[in-house]
Each structure stands twice: as C-alpha cells, then as structure tokens.
Amino acid sequence: MEQLRKGLLGDVILPGDPGYDQARAVWNGAIDKRPAAIVYCATPEDVVHAVAFARSHGFLVAIRSGGHNVAGLSVCDYGMVIDLSRMKKIVVDPERRIARAEAGVNLGEFDAATQAFGLATTMGVNSDTGIAGLTLGGGFGKLGRKHGLSCDNLIAAEIVTADGRLLRTSAGEHPELFWALRGGGGNFGIVTAFEYRLHALGPALLVGSVLYAYDQAREAMRFYHEFSRDAPDEASVDAALVTLPSGDFAFSISACYIGSPEAGEPVIAPLMKFGSPIESRLQAVPYLQIQSAGDSLFPRGRRYYWKAQFLREISDGAIDALLDTYARAPNRYSLLVFQQVGGAIARVPASHSPYGNRDAALDCFPVAIWDDPADDEANMRWARDLWNAVRPFSTGGVYSNNLGDEGDERVREAYGGNYARLAAIKKQYDPTNFFRLNQNIRPA
C-alpha cells in the first residue's frame, strides 16, 4: 500500500483510517461492502497507476464516479475501489457547443456549467448521479426525445484500458472502442473524461403536472398512454403511481416541453384539461430546477431496490396488473415509474451504438424505498411481484443502467443483437474480464 500511495497525487483510504466508513458508502444505503482499499484519483495518470497496481497484486476492482448503481457495483468486498469522484474539471466551448467533463462530475454540476451559456445535453433525473455511469449505459433524460440519449451526444472519450494505456477515442480514433463506450457500460476500461455535443436550451421550460385520485387512475393511465404516444419530440411525458402523505394512492403525470414555453402551451393543454385531477400545475420552470426536482425522492443513504423493463404500450391487462400490485406497496415511499423514451432515440438505427432497445416507448419499473433493514425482504418482494405482474406485457428488453445483479441473460436482453459485437470488442480490450463489476459482457 505504501507503493500505491507513492505513485499517486490522490489519496488512499484503508480499513481503520479516519473516514473509511464514509468513503465506502454509496448512494444506496442497502449496500454494505468493505473494500481493502479506496483509491481517490486526481489525474488520469493516477488511474493508470491504480489499474497497474491492482493487476499486479490480483485485486478485484470496482470503479466509482457517482456511485448510483442500484446493486452497488461501484464498491466491493476485499478488493480495490478506483474512485474518480474528485476529478471535476469542466470546460465549455460555447462557440463550438462542446463540453469536456472529467468523470467525477455529477449531473447537477454539468448542467450548471452548460446552462451558464444557455446550453445543455441529455442528462438524467437526479442531480447527484454521476455523468460517467449514466453516459456509458446510454443515458435517459428530459432532452432524450428531442436530442437523443446521453451516449448519442458523446463525441469523444478518454479511457484507461485494462493493460494500462490511456487512449482518446472518437469516431476517428479507436472507432470500435468508441462505439462500445456509447452504451456498453464500464466493460472496456475506465473513462476519465467525456466530450459532449451541446444544444441551445432554456433557461426555463414549460412544465405541466396533474395528480389523480386512485379511483381515476385507470382512465388517467389510458389517457397517459394515448397522450405520450402522440406527443411530439419536444414533449417529455413521465408518470408514476404514488402514495400521498395521507396514505391514499394516486397517479401523477408530468409533461415538460423542450422549447419555448409559448410553443409548449398548446401541446400540454390536453393534459391540463383531462379528467378531474386533485391537483394540477402549469408553469415555466428553470431547467436546473427541473433537473433537480427528483432529488428529494431519492436522497443518498436510503435503501433502494428496483427491477425494470420496457413497454411498447400500456394495455388494459398491464393497467390491471399495475393497479392491483401497486396497492400492496409496503410503505408510502414506493413508486411505480413510467419514463418515456422514443422520439429521436427511436430514429437511430439499433446498430448505431450498443443501446439495443430503441423501439421501446416506455421504461416501466417499481422503485422500493425504505430505511429499516428489517424491511428488506418485504420491499424487495413487492418490487419483484410488480415486475413479474407486468412481465407478460413487456418487450423483454431492459435499460442497462436499470439492471441490478440479474445475471448474464438479462444483460443480453439489454443489448440484443449488439451483444456479439460487444463481446468481440471486450475480448480485444479486456480479454481477462478485469473490469467485471458492471453489467458484465464476457469476452467472446
């Protein structure tokens, strides 16, 4: 370990050191793992050094930037965590509309830096999430239907490979590796920096939201299906089954228009006129506020579990299954989420990048949220039951960033026909599967 420390500009935290328990914690409080070393890298050269040290000493390695993987794959027992969360440099070129961001940047930091110039690109829905894991797995967000996934807006990346090389990848530099990075996860190395294409946006977008009592949820869910199916690319329409503080169940719909608020009003108007909501709101909201609106629902340190699957439609059979099973939620924090995709995402050929489910309309997943470890089994069982109830109506595919530790078959369902190409690239750049704590693609 002294050898390791001498070669670093960053820090090494070991068991017994002050701050070790804080350093090993990740976003999901249900994860309790004790690594042998946590290496906080300050530079790409630190990452090269940590990889070489781990290989020479046979360490299992976990890679962490934001630490938001629901299964806790960014930390491990007994092995080494290579942590990039302190690598925070962001450079925005407003003339070329390009941003270069190091891998420790989170969504809130990236959005703030780009919005300073009236620019943005697709990022996720929780400002505490790291850009690295989000982009490498695809990258959903409010801008996706208009501008594509996060990985669709990636124009270059710098990566440390399993053999310790620091490479720049793009469409013209190591193009096969660059293809694999745009959705193939952390299988091919440790990305230390990302370059993104940016788009003019904001500073405020029109947001309409409605909340329906549970006895109206069936009709509201049918309306949501029709409204979201017919929405233009500029509209991002999500929904959720929720439990109110009173304990009553409800169904919420939220639409965001990616353009001027004036242009968005006639698009969102049908949502505001449907049914008899118990609450409704239509207003222009700063983009940065929209991007952090979900933070209070998903604070760091609570216990989380979910299972996801894609839908092409919300059939009556799926509605019956959802309403029946959601009503058995073990606590008021649990959610059933619909996240809309499609639009620009669906117009890209499936072979364009590893992301293999571009024909899906919605991502559907139960989110169990709780605090007491004694409630683990009840919450996880409820989420599995809800997932199984909807399974007959799904496409069979899954978003890789929503995968837990679900095995090889489910990883293959995330990548579909792109899996064989990914496995061949994995063999070229990581033939020993050194980077395997991820949604793992085994070398061909």
Summary of the structure (lengths in Angstrom):
residues: 444
radius of gyration: 21.4
end to end distance: 34.0
largest distance: 67.0
contacts: 1562
relative contact order: 0.13
helix: 35%
strand: 25%
